[in-house]
Amino acid sequence: MPTIADKLRVHGTMYDKRVKLTPRDREEIKAKGAGYGIRKMAREYGVCHRTIQFILYPERLVASRKNRDWTRYHDREYLTKACRDLRHRKMKLYKKGILKIKKTKKYENL
C-alpha cells in the first residue's frame, strides 16, 4: 500500500539531490575531451567520473548496460536504507509545506 511519501514528487525540483548536467554542460564536456582529464572534469561538475566517461564514450555506456550487475555495487540493506532516507526527506519537505501531493488516478482512493 502506497504511503504519502510515495505520492510526493521531488524529482525535477530544487529539492532533488541528484546532480544533473544541462545540455550545455554536456557540450562543454565533449568540447574539452578526454585529454582534459575525466576525473578532473567530474570534480568540476560534481558528478561521478563514469558519468563523464559515458558522455565522452557512449559506446562504453552501451557495453555497461549489457553487463549490468547492480549487486556488485549495492547490497539489499544499502538500497533499503536509501529508499527509507528518501521517504523521510520527502515527509520533512511535505510537513514544512514545501512539497504538495500530486493527485493522480492511481492514488485517488487514498
Sine and cosine of phi, psi and omega as CSV:
sin_phi,cos_phi,sin_psi,cos_psi,sin_omega,cos_omega
0.00,0.00,0.77,-0.63,-0.04,-1.00
-0.94,0.35,0.53,-0.85,0.05,-1.00
-0.98,-0.19,0.09,-1.00,0.05,-1.00
-0.86,0.51,-0.64,0.77,-0.03,-1.00
-0.88,0.48,-0.50,0.87,0.01,-1.00
-0.94,0.34,-0.41,0.91,-0.01,-1.00
-1.00,0.06,-0.28,0.96,-0.03,-1.00
-0.99,0.13,0.68,-0.73,-0.01,-1.00
-0.93,-0.37,0.85,-0.53,0.02,-1.00
-0.97,-0.24,-0.52,0.85,-0.10,-1.00
-0.89,0.45,0.65,-0.76,0.00,-1.00
1.00,0.06,0.01,1.00,0.04,-1.00
-0.95,-0.33,0.10,-1.00,0.02,-1.00
-0.95,0.31,-0.16,0.99,0.00,-1.00
-1.00,-0.07,0.01,1.00,0.04,-1.00
-0.96,0.27,0.86,-0.51,-0.05,-1.00
-0.99,0.15,-0.20,0.98,0.01,-1.00
-0.94,0.35,0.68,-0.73,0.00,-1.00
-1.00,0.10,0.74,-0.67,0.01,-1.00
-0.84,-0.55,0.59,-0.81,0.07,-1.00
-0.98,-0.17,0.73,-0.68,0.06,-1.00
-0.97,0.24,0.31,-0.95,0.07,-1.00
-0.85,0.53,-0.55,0.84,0.04,-1.00
-0.91,0.42,-0.66,0.75,0.05,-1.00
-0.87,0.50,-0.68,0.74,0.00,-1.00
-0.89,0.45,-0.64,0.77,0.04,-1.00
-0.91,0.41,-0.64,0.77,0.04,-1.00
-0.89,0.46,-0.66,0.75,0.01,-1.00
-0.89,0.45,-0.70,0.72,0.01,-1.00
-0.90,0.43,-0.60,0.80,-0.01,-1.00
-0.92,0.39,-0.62,0.78,0.02,-1.00
-0.93,0.36,-0.63,0.78,0.04,-1.00
0.97,0.25,0.06,-1.00,-0.07,-1.00
-0.95,0.31,-0.34,0.94,0.00,-1.00
-0.90,0.43,-0.37,0.93,0.00,-1.00
-0.96,0.27,-0.47,0.88,-0.02,-1.00
0.93,-0.36,0.91,-0.40,-0.07,-1.00
-0.90,0.44,-0.72,0.69,-0.02,-1.00
-0.92,0.38,-0.56,0.83,0.03,-1.00
-0.91,0.42,-0.70,0.72,0.05,-1.00
-0.90,0.44,-0.62,0.78,0.00,-1.00
-0.87,0.49,-0.67,0.75,0.05,-1.00
-0.90,0.44,-0.66,0.75,-0.01,-1.00
-0.89,0.46,-0.67,0.74,-0.05,-1.00
-1.00,-0.03,-0.13,0.99,0.04,-1.00
0.95,0.31,0.59,0.81,0.02,-1.00
-0.79,-0.61,0.11,-0.99,0.04,-1.00
-0.95,0.30,0.51,-0.86,0.01,-1.00
-0.89,0.45,-0.45,0.89,0.03,-1.00
-0.92,0.39,-0.55,0.83,0.05,-1.00
-0.88,0.47,-0.72,0.69,0.03,-1.00
-0.90,0.45,-0.67,0.74,-0.01,-1.00
-0.88,0.48,-0.67,0.75,-0.02,-1.00
-0.94,0.35,-0.48,0.88,0.06,-1.00
-0.95,0.32,-0.68,0.74,-0.02,-1.00
-0.97,0.26,-0.57,0.82,-0.06,-1.00
-0.78,-0.62,0.99,0.14,-0.04,-1.00
-0.86,0.51,-0.44,0.90,0.00,-1.00
-0.91,0.41,-0.46,0.89,0.05,-1.00
-0.94,0.33,-0.54,0.84,0.07,-1.00
-0.91,0.42,-0.68,0.74,0.03,-1.00
-0.88,0.48,-0.71,0.70,0.01,-1.00
-0.90,0.43,-0.61,0.79,0.01,-1.00
-0.91,0.42,-0.63,0.78,0.00,-1.00
-0.93,0.36,-0.51,0.86,0.04,-1.00
-0.93,0.38,-0.61,0.79,-0.06,-1.00
-0.98,-0.20,0.49,0.87,-0.11,-0.99
-0.90,0.44,0.86,-0.51,0.08,-1.00
-0.60,-0.80,1.00,-0.02,-0.08,-1.00
-0.94,0.34,-0.29,0.96,-0.03,-1.00
-0.92,0.39,-0.32,0.95,0.06,-1.00
-0.94,0.34,-0.46,0.89,-0.11,-0.99
-0.98,-0.20,-0.63,0.78,-0.11,-0.99
-0.73,-0.68,0.69,-0.72,0.09,-1.00
-0.99,-0.10,0.11,-0.99,-0.08,-1.00
-0.87,0.49,-0.66,0.75,-0.03,-1.00
-0.90,0.44,-0.64,0.77,0.01,-1.00
-0.89,0.45,-0.73,0.68,-0.01,-1.00
-0.91,0.41,-0.62,0.78,0.04,-1.00
-0.89,0.46,-0.69,0.73,0.02,-1.00
-0.90,0.43,-0.65,0.76,0.01,-1.00
-0.89,0.46,-0.68,0.73,0.04,-1.00
-0.90,0.43,-0.68,0.74,0.01,-1.00
-0.89,0.45,-0.68,0.73,0.02,-1.00
-0.89,0.45,-0.64,0.76,0.03,-1.00
-0.89,0.45,-0.70,0.72,0.03,-1.00
-0.88,0.47,-0.66,0.75,0.02,-1.00
-0.90,0.43,-0.66,0.75,0.02,-1.00
-0.90,0.43,-0.66,0.75,0.05,-1.00
-0.88,0.47,-0.67,0.74,-0.02,-1.00
-0.91,0.41,-0.60,0.80,0.06,-1.00
-0.87,0.49,-0.72,0.69,0.01,-1.00
-0.91,0.41,-0.58,0.81,0.03,-1.00
-0.92,0.40,-0.69,0.72,-0.01,-1.00
-0.93,0.37,-0.48,0.88,0.06,-1.00
-0.98,0.21,-0.18,0.98,-0.01,-1.00
1.00,0.05,0.19,0.98,-0.04,-1.00
-0.99,0.17,-0.68,0.74,0.02,-1.00
-0.98,-0.21,0.58,-0.82,0.05,-1.00
-0.89,-0.46,0.44,-0.90,0.04,-1.00
-0.97,0.23,0.78,-0.63,0.03,-1.00
-1.00,-0.03,0.88,-0.47,-0.01,-1.00
-0.98,0.21,0.79,-0.62,0.10,-1.00
-0.71,-0.71,0.26,-0.97,0.01,-1.00
-0.87,0.49,-0.55,0.84,-0.05,-1.00
-0.88,0.47,-0.55,0.84,-0.10,-0.99
-0.93,-0.37,0.23,0.97,-0.04,-1.00
-0.90,0.44,-0.49,0.87,-0.05,-1.00
-0.98,0.22,-0.14,0.99,-0.06,-1.00
-1.00,0.08,0.00,0.00,0.00,0.00
